Amino acid sequence: MQLTFSLYSIAGLLIMLGIGLVYLGIYQRWIYPLKRQRHEKAKVTGSHGRDPALMIIVIKIIGLLVLPALGFVFGSPLLSALIG
């Protein structure tokens, strides 16, 4: 497999960046507030686990760096096979 800079690779990058942004938005809007509230309640009892702020850093890295990189690398072979 050759890494080529083509229209398909840029399209794959943009598609995966869009998916990553949607994934990040869903997490920040609905999941993170619930996890933060549950974490704050658990801190009172001393049974808290991992801080949700660490999880949001991981999700930002995946959504904004890893997914677009994978889209760039695999976009050209996948989209050229699908489109023709």
N, C-alpha and C positions, 0 to 999 in steps of 0.2 A: 504494500500500500504506500503510495506516494502522497506526501503532504503538498497539496497544490493550493495556490491562492486563486480561487475562481469565484464566480457569482454564486455558485451553489454553496461553497464554504461560507461565504458571507451571509447568505440566506440562512444556513444552518445555525450560524452564530446568533443571528438576530432572533430566530425562532426560539432557540434555547435560552437566550437572554430574556425574552418575553415570558417564557415558562418560569424561569427563575424569579423574575419580578412578581409574577402572580403568586408563586409559592411563598415568597418573602412577605408579600402583602397580606395573604391569608393568615400566615403565622403571627404577624405583628398585630393584626386587627382583631382576631378571634381567639387564638390559642395562647399567645403570650400574656394577655391580661389575666386569664384564668390561672395560668401557671404561676404568675407573680403573686396573685391573691392567695392561692393555696400555699405557696412558699412562705409568705408572711405569716399566715396562720400557724404553719408548722414550726416556724422559728420560736413562737411563744412556748410551745410544748417541748422544744428541744429535739424534735424528730425531723428537722429539715434535712433535705438532701442537697443536690447540686443546685446552684443558683441559676435561675432561668436566663440571666444575662449572658452566661457562658453559652447557653444553647442558641441564643440569637446570633452570637458571633459565628458559630459554626454554620448556621443556616445562611447567613450573609455570605460567607466564603463559598458555600456550595452553590447558592443561587446566583451570585454575581461573578464568580471566577471559574468554578469547576464546570458547571453546566454550559456556559458559553464556549469554554475551551473544547469541551467534548463536541458541541455543535459545530465548531469550526473544523475539528479534525475529521469527524464522521459525516459532516453535512454534504460534502462533495460526492462521496460514493453513494450515500443513501438517496439523496435527492436526484442525482443523475440516473440512478436505477429506477426511481419511481416516476420521474417525469419523462425520461427517455433520453 
